[in-house]
Amino acid sequence: MFRSVIVGTGAIANAHAEAIAATPGIELAGVVDLAAERAQEFAARHGSPAVFGSLAEALALAPDAAPDYVHICTPPGSHVDLAIEAQRGGAVPIVEKPPALSLEDFDRLLASEDETGVPVVGLFQHRFGSAAVGLRGLLAEGALGRPLVAVAETLWYRDDDYFAVPWRGTWGVEGGGPTMGHGIHQFDLLLSILGPWASVRAVAVRQNRPTETEDVSSAIVTFENGAVATILNSIVSPRETSRLRFDFEHATAELEHLYGYDSTHWTFTPARGSEDLAEDWTARAGSTPSGHTAQLAAVLAARESGERPPVTTADARRTLELSAAIYASAFTDRTVAAGEIVPGHPFYASMQGTGAPWAAVTA
Ligand SMILES: NC(=O)c1ccc[n+]([C@@H]2O[C@H](COP(=O)([O-])OP(=O)(O)OC[C@H]3O[C@@H](n4cnc5c(N)ncnc54)[C@H](O)[C@@H]3O)[C@@H](O)[C@H]2O)c1
């Protein structure tokens, strides 16, 4: 039986505890939070046998009681330090999105992977619904032809009360606005299907929220395989929706959901002459919903087969690099290529890079 410890017992930690409870072969061994009372209440609610004073305390337990996995559910600013602490203690960190505040911050995780040999799991649960897995399978087999055009829209609504929590809407702790915290779910799924991106041209604006960061961003992204996608990330949209659309040579696949999907949220339209694909899609789409449970199952399956647990650092970094490139393009008004943001580049160390244009106006 594998043992999990959850660090940070706020809102999203519930999804982790529920996933652990729903997954055979793994159990919740304890929780940690800076707020002791919140940790106690969470432990009681989810049947955790222990509340630890710190992650170090949990990692110092005898090997047969120490955690195998540490679920990092704290605000983004603490993800990398906690993940490295877990790795050094021999536990695999499962790090909530966004995995790090910047590419520089993320690259400390890569160095720690090399040093400790312990992999990091990036938590991006939308890759794991069976319909997304099935779509990737059909594409990999060549059944869909080339991907040509795609759309990823995250149109969500977060009011001023949401931003009353001190870490939200800040570059220093949240790392960015919807490009880092909300739309990242949809464009991570987009990248999981379309593969490596090549270049991006973007805008980011602050329309209506009392934040340091943007509340809307939009981008045109090209991919190594020639596909072109548009991305829209908003937290000022009263009718909320999350939408993805993929036009392949032989079919269109569309997803409309809000915070999670199953196969009923997808529609699949074969091109004229490719009607047989509809049956293949139905066979592949399955019924597993996206979510933390689906990703945890994939993590344990990878352990069983000796593969790197998904989402790997290579994949998570590509998604984080797209966030960085959206900011770099928006704030410097130019196209940014993949691989361009390296040490010394202003957007390597911080997503705000040279600074949001509105910072100068409001300073
Ligand atoms: N995957 C998803 O769908 C999803 C959804 C919401 C949030 N998130 C992500 O999950 C993370 C947490 O978000 P949330 O909304 O649950 O936050 P939250 O504010 O509700 O909870 C965070 C908890 O972490 C605790 N904490 C902070 N620093 C700590 C530290 N160093 N050690 C121990 N505990 C610490 C806080 O006391 C708090 O209880 C963020 O990265 C967020 O982007 C992911």
The ligand as a Gaussian input file, in Angstrom:
#p B3LYP/6-31G(d) Opt

LIG

0 1
 N       -6.248000      21.418000     -10.322000
 C       -7.252000      22.245000     -10.079000
 O       -8.347000      22.125000     -10.668000
 C       -7.091000      23.348000      -9.094000
 C       -8.216000      24.049000      -8.626000
 C       -8.016000      25.034000      -7.654000
 C       -6.741000      25.330000      -7.197000
 N       -5.671000      24.659000      -7.713000
 C       -4.299000      24.974000      -7.276000
 O       -4.097000      24.384000      -5.980000
 C       -3.234000      25.228000      -5.202000
 C       -3.961000      25.600000      -3.914000
 O       -5.134000      26.310000      -4.219000
 P       -6.375000      26.361000      -3.209000
 O       -7.438000      27.116000      -3.907000
 O       -6.648000      25.017000      -2.650000
 O       -5.740000      27.302000      -2.056000
 P       -6.271000      27.566000      -0.594000
 O       -5.842000      28.941000      -0.240000
 O       -7.721000      27.171000      -0.458000
 O       -5.439000      26.501000       0.295000
 C       -4.040000      26.566000       0.428000
 C       -3.682000      25.967000       1.795000
 O       -2.257000      25.848000       1.865000
 C       -1.845000      26.229000       3.179000
 N       -0.418000      26.595000       3.079000
 C        0.113000      27.694000       2.470000
 N        1.455000      27.622000       2.483000
 C        1.781000      26.457000       3.115000
 C        3.013000      25.830000       3.429000
 N        4.182000      26.374000       3.096000
 N        2.969000      24.636000       4.095000
 C        1.768000      24.083000       4.440000
 N        0.579000      24.644000       4.164000
 C        0.586000      25.811000       3.502000
 C       -2.771000      27.346000       3.557000
 O       -2.826000      27.530000       4.972000
 C       -4.111000      26.837000       2.979000
 O       -4.819000      26.038000       3.905000
 C       -2.895000      26.419000      -6.104000
 O       -1.674000      26.168000      -6.756000
 C       -4.027000      26.455000      -7.101000
 O       -3.663000      27.048000      -8.341000
 C       -5.822000      23.663000      -8.620000

